[in-house]
């Protein structure tokens, strides 16, 4: 079914940058190809002196790759948008510059800040409320601010310009299909929800391991690191979805209230040498490609001691989860790409005598991108009926026809903030990780090392890939 957009113009600031070329334009192209961005105009802007032809060429080349997913109408829409798009060379931090551009575009306008966080902050501070046309939506990339205080300041700046429900703090890992798949699994199965608590679950691990190294992104990543880049921005949100109480509806207010309640109850406990770990990769080989030491990657400052792998144990101090460790891990240049949540149940209190074979806790694995479900069970046989064997029930979950950034953009264009991070939640995520960052800066937690292409430092994870828990 085709959905009609209420936004008339998508304005991308930082249009010549990596984020725009690698993620935004492909996501928009799929959205247009599927007929789900009717009547939308695309405008690019940035400090780079691109010509109009150079910008149109960039858009056309990206859109051409989406033609295979389009019917005749979709291909016509892609061509029309690519031919009509504009580019404006402008310093958006200069007084009046962004306001003038906004006032010249057909509204409502969605302004996508595909810029470094400090530049986005300056651009917003250069705007005055009376310079922002009614209906304007502001779309902010992660990380949102550089800490709890700067996130509060940025929230204050944004809500002076537009209402909270017109602010979209992007988390592209929270695709609509992923969110609904987790909620459907949890709350549509009566056998599952009664055991979804501290009495029956031993621990929860949320793992986002990448088999990519820096890939030319040192300018951003070396100033962020794995804890800021992934755990603060994304994994805490996924943790909240796994842990939240049943909302009355899946409308944005009920759902985001439930997410906020989990994060308010969450913290990482000191001493951080026990509850957190950090490491960075050294030279190695990933899929036949040699990878240098992280500190020798172009653009890296070794003195920053930036971690490329982080693991933290989060405590959720409420009735349901008190005492259950939530272990969040993310890293780069690892040998196996893993994006999953692993829920490990407590072992049975007593196995009747006479049974033999495998006896380890049941696990439920929720995979992300593509979304999958695996449930490990111990059953009798085959062969000796008294011997228990591990079987795995597997299923693919619903997948979106859009790319992750296409889902994000569709929410922005249609005024649906469901996939956006609310202001109070963004601040809470920083509150949770800031004490750890301060501890790491003091050197309280050693910076370990691991070979690129390897599994990471020995003994970090309780749950290995596609295996049972270590005892």
C-alpha positions, 0 to 999 in steps of 0.5 A: 500500500502506498503511503502519502508523505506530508513532508514536501521537501527533504533537505539533507545538510552534509549532502556531500558526506559519507553518511549521505552517500552510503546510507541516506541516498540508498535508503531514500532510493528504495523508499521512492522505488516502492512508491512510498514518498509521493510528492517529495522533493530532494534538496542537498546542502553543504559547505562543499562547493559541489555543482548542481550537475555533480550533485545530480550525478551523485543522486542519479548513480545511487538511484540507478542501483534501486531501479531493480526494486521498482516497477514502472511508476517507481522508476519514473519517480526515481528519475524525476527526483534525480533530475529535479534535485537541487544543491546549495553551497551554504555554511549552515552555522552562519547567522541567517544562512539555514533560515534563508534556505528553509524559507525558500523551500516548499514546506513542510520541510524535513531537515536531516542533519547528516553532520558531525554533532558539534556542527549540528548543534551550531546550526541549530543555535544559529536558528531562531524560532520565528525563522522555522516555518510551521511543520518543519521536522528536525532529524538528528543523527547519533551520537546525540550530543557528546554527553548528558549535559550537551544532550540536555543543551541540544534538547533545549535548543531543539524544543525552542525551535519545533515541538518534541514530536517534530524532532527525530533522533535517529536510531537506524538499528531500530527498524520498524520490523525489528521493533515489532518482531521483538514486541510480537514475540514477547507479548503474543505468546502466553507461554513466554511472558510468564517466564520473562523475568529474574526467576527464570532468566539467568542473563541476557547478552546483546551482541553487535560484532562487525567484521569491518575495520575502520573503512576510512571512518577514522575521523569520526570513529577515533573520537567516539569508540565502541562504547559511544558509537554503538552501546550508548547509541543503539544497544541500550535501546535494544536492551530496553525493548527486550526488558520493557513492561507490556505497553497498552498499545504500540503507539509511540507514546505508550511504547516510548514511555515503556522504553524510558522506564527501563532506562531510568532503572538502568545503570552500570555498577562500579567498580568498572574493572569488574563490570566493563571491558575494553580492547582494540584490534591489532594487525590481522586478516579478515576474509583474506584482507590484511588489516593493520594495527588500529593505531596505524590506521590513517587518521588515528591518534594513538594517544586517545586510547580509543577502544574498538571493542567494548563490553559492559554489564548493565543492571536494571533495578526493578522488580522484573530484572533485579540481579539479571546481568544484561551484557552489551558488547560491540566491536569492529574487525572481528572474525564473525559478524554477529547481531543478536540478542541471546536470552539464557534461561536458568537451568532446571532445578532437578533433572530426574535420575536416569537421563544422560547427555547434554544438560545445559540451559535453554537459550533463545536467540533473536537475530537482527538484520536479517531478523531470525529466531532460534530456540534451543531445546533438550529432547530425547533421542534419536537413538538412546531414548534416555539420552538428551540431545540439543535441537534448535527450532529456527524461524525467519521473522518478518522483514521490511522491503525498505532499507534501515534508513528508508524506514527511518525516512518514512517515519520522518516524512509521515510524522511518525516518531515511533522509531525516533529516540525521545529526548529524555531517553537520549539523556538517560543513555548518556547518564548510564555510560558517562561514569564508565567513560570517565573511569576509562579516561582515568585508566581504571580499566586496562585497554586489552588487545585482540587480533583483527579477524579473531574472536576478541580477547579470550574469556569475554563473552559467556555465549560463543557464536552458535554454541551453548553457554560456557559453564 
